[in-house]
């Protein structure tokens, strides 16, 4: 099982979110037809629906196991 750990900024505050992705996810770097500041998109299925997460160049984003071990670094965020 995989999870997405996302540290982003909302209303000038740092917010950490964790999302369970399940057994499989799709990671696309530099997706087409998205705003310029989006550098990656993660898709996964949940209850028959396809859910997307857009990763901005200012975000910190990691794919982890449910126990917290980092599997892949997507973005370390821009200062």
Secondary structure as GFF3:
##gff-version 3
##sequence-region A 1 79
A	DSSP	beta_strand	2	10	.	.	.	ID=ss1
A	DSSP	beta_strand	13	22	.	.	.	ID=ss2
A	DSSP	beta_strand	26	29	.	.	.	ID=ss3
A	DSSP	beta_strand	38	46	.	.	.	ID=ss4
A	DSSP	beta_strand	49	56	.	.	.	ID=ss5
A	DSSP	beta_strand	60	65	.	.	.	ID=ss6
A	DSSP	beta_strand	70	76	.	.	.	ID=ss7
###
